[in-house]
Amino acid sequence: MAYDAHHAEGHAHAHWDTSVWPFVISFGILFLAVAFSLHFVYHSSFAAILSLGLAFPMIIAGVAGWTSEAMGKGEGLSFGAMGWFILAEAMIFISFFVAYWYTKLHVEVWPPAGNIELPKVMPLVMTFVLVASSLTIHYAEHLLHLGNKAGFRTWYLLTMVLGAIFLGMSIYEWSHLIGAGFTISTNAFSTIFFSVTGLHGSHVVVGLAIFMAGLPSVLRGTDIDEGFMRTAGLYWHFVDIIWFFVVSQIYYW
């Protein structure tokens, strides 16, 4: 009896232990690396765009698919595990900031030649949008805890819209700067700028993919995994907090 129960429990987890989605994510990351090589090494921008067109959908679909497979299946360590994951991600950001601080404080001339004036208003608007999205997901979690699924759905969707708006403004800013001749290879500051803001933007993409994973159950209004939603909200708050460091250090210091 005990063996059968244990065997049944192990079998219940087999549905995602052999998931195909990590395979999809891996190929998405591969195409992302290929895109960078095509653009910066082989100077083939069109081929790089095609590679990105494969990379981002595969990464987003992979994250959403893999996460959705584990929702509501008894994995009760997701919230704590997300904390450790966030700590690891924070170390990556810290390494970028330390490189920026060291470079800026150990050169004779800063900003370096070829630099342009970064926008001052746009980052403030982006900050407002991202902070608002953090508040909306927090309120959505509160409504879900109270059992108000309709209200939760509204604020959850609003969070996704605000996140998409933030990402759209980031893309617009990048295109404007690149159009003005300010690229990742212009000087040391541009390399740091595009690396840090791009790293943060990638985390926004992942956050939206996590929200997309929970979207089917949210729209149905059934089988909503409160633990998953708390974990998704925790990650989104991390993305928000990191942005304060990005905007203060890169744009205004």
Backbone hydrogen bonds, N-H to C=O, Kabsch-Sander energy under -0.5 kcal/mol:
donor,donor_aa,acceptor,acceptor_aa,energy
5,A,1,M,-2.5
6,H,2,A,-2.5
7,H,3,Y,-3.1
8,A,4,D,-2.6
9,E,5,A,-2.2
10,G,6,H,-2.4
11,H,7,H,-2.3
12,A,8,A,-1.6
13,H,9,E,-0.8
13,H,10,G,-0.7
14,A,11,H,-1.0
16,W,13,H,-1.3
17,D,13,H,-1.0
18,T,14,A,-0.8
19,S,16,W,-1.3
23,F,20,V,-0.6
24,V,20,V,-1.4
25,I,21,W,-2.7
26,S,22,P,-2.4
27,F,23,F,-1.7
28,G,24,V,-2.0
29,I,25,I,-2.5
30,L,26,S,-2.0
31,F,27,F,-2.5
32,L,28,G,-1.7
33,A,29,I,-2.3
34,V,30,L,-2.4
35,A,31,F,-2.1
36,F,32,L,-1.7
37,S,33,A,-2.0
38,L,34,V,-2.9
39,H,35,A,-2.1
40,F,36,F,-2.8
41,V,37,S,-1.9
42,Y,37,S,-2.0
44,S,38,L,-3.4
45,S,43,H,-0.7
48,A,44,S,-1.9
49,I,45,S,-2.3
50,L,46,F,-2.0
51,S,47,A,-2.1
52,L,48,A,-2.4
53,G,49,I,-2.3
54,L,50,L,-0.9
54,L,51,S,-0.6
55,A,51,S,-2.3
56,F,52,L,-2.1
58,M,54,L,-1.4
59,I,55,A,-2.5
60,I,56,F,-2.8
61,A,57,P,-2.6
62,G,58,M,-2.3
63,V,59,I,-2.6
64,A,60,I,-2.6
65,G,61,A,-2.9
66,W,62,G,-2.6
67,T,63,V,-2.2
68,S,64,A,-2.4
69,E,65,G,-1.5
70,A,66,W,-0.8
70,A,67,T,-0.8
71,M,67,T,-0.7
71,M,68,S,-0.6
73,K,70,A,-1.4
76,G,74,G,-1.5
78,S,75,E,-0.7
81,A,77,L,-2.8
82,M,78,S,-2.3
83,G,79,F,-1.3
84,W,80,G,-1.5
85,F,81,A,-2.3
86,I,82,M,-2.8
87,L,83,G,-1.9
88,A,84,W,-2.0
89,E,85,F,-2.4
90,A,86,I,-2.6
91,M,87,L,-1.5
92,I,88,A,-1.1
93,F,89,E,-1.8
94,I,90,A,-2.5
95,S,91,M,-1.9
96,F,92,I,-1.5
97,F,93,F,-2.4
98,V,94,I,-2.8
99,A,95,S,-1.8
100,Y,96,F,-2.0
101,W,97,F,-2.9
102,Y,98,V,-2.8
103,T,99,A,-2.2
104,K,100,Y,-2.6
105,L,101,W,-2.3
106,H,102,Y,-0.8
106,H,103,T,-0.6
107,V,104,K,-0.6
115,N,112,P,-1.3
124,L,120,K,-0.6
125,V,121,V,-2.1
126,M,122,M,-2.7
127,T,123,P,-2.2
128,F,124,L,-2.3
129,V,125,V,-2.3
130,L,126,M,-2.4
131,V,127,T,-2.7
132,A,128,F,-2.4
133,S,129,V,-2.0
134,S,130,L,-1.7
135,L,131,V,-2.0
136,T,132,A,-2.3
137,I,133,S,-2.0
138,H,134,S,-1.5
139,Y,135,L,-2.3
140,A,136,T,-2.3
141,E,137,I,-2.2
142,H,138,H,-1.8
143,L,139,Y,-2.3
144,L,140,A,-2.3
145,H,141,E,-2.3
146,L,142,H,-1.4
147,G,143,L,-0.5
147,G,144,L,-1.1
148,N,143,L,-2.6
149,K,147,G,-1.5
152,F,148,N,-2.2
153,R,149,K,-2.4
154,T,150,A,-1.8
155,W,151,G,-2.1
156,Y,152,F,-2.4
157,L,153,R,-2.5
158,L,154,T,-2.0
159,T,155,W,-1.8
160,M,156,Y,-1.8
161,V,157,L,-2.2
162,L,158,L,-2.6
163,G,159,T,-2.3
164,A,160,M,-2.2
165,I,161,V,-2.3
166,F,162,L,-2.4
167,L,163,G,-2.2
168,G,164,A,-2.5
169,M,165,I,-2.4
170,S,166,F,-2.0
171,I,167,L,-2.2
172,Y,168,G,-2.4
173,E,169,M,-2.4
174,W,170,S,-2.5
175,S,171,I,-2.5
176,H,172,Y,-2.2
177,L,173,E,-2.5
178,I,174,W,-2.9
179,G,175,S,-2.1
180,A,176,H,-1.1
181,G,178,I,-1.6
182,F,177,L,-2.5
183,T,181,G,-0.9
186,T,183,T,-1.7
191,T,187,N,-1.9
192,I,188,A,-1.9
193,F,189,F,-3.2
194,F,190,S,-2.6
195,S,191,T,-1.6
196,V,192,I,-2.9
197,T,193,F,-2.5
198,G,194,F,-1.5
199,L,195,S,-2.1
200,H,196,V,-2.4
201,G,197,T,-2.5
202,S,198,G,-2.1
203,H,199,L,-1.3
204,V,200,H,-1.8
205,V,201,G,-2.1
206,V,202,S,-2.0
207,G,203,H,-2.5
208,L,204,V,-2.4
209,A,205,V,-2.1
210,I,206,V,-2.2
211,F,207,G,-2.1
212,M,208,L,-2.3
213,A,209,A,-1.7
214,G,210,I,-1.2
215,L,211,F,-0.7
215,L,212,M,-0.5
218,V,214,G,-1.8
219,L,215,L,-2.8
220,R,216,P,-2.0
221,G,217,S,-1.9
222,T,217,S,-0.8
225,D,223,D,-0.5
226,E,224,I,-0.9
229,M,225,D,-2.1
230,R,226,E,-2.2
231,T,227,G,-2.0
232,A,228,F,-2.8
233,G,229,M,-2.4
234,L,230,R,-2.1
235,Y,231,T,-2.0
236,W,232,A,-2.0
237,H,233,G,-2.2
238,F,234,L,-1.7
239,V,235,Y,-2.0
240,D,236,W,-1.9
241,I,237,H,-2.7
242,I,238,F,-2.6
243,W,239,V,-1.4
244,F,240,D,-1.0
244,F,241,I,-0.7
245,F,241,I,-1.0
246,V,242,I,-2.1
247,V,243,W,-3.2
248,S,244,F,-1.9
249,Q,245,F,-2.3
250,I,246,V,-2.5
251,Y,246,V,-0.7
251,Y,247,V,-0.8
252,Y,247,V,-0.9
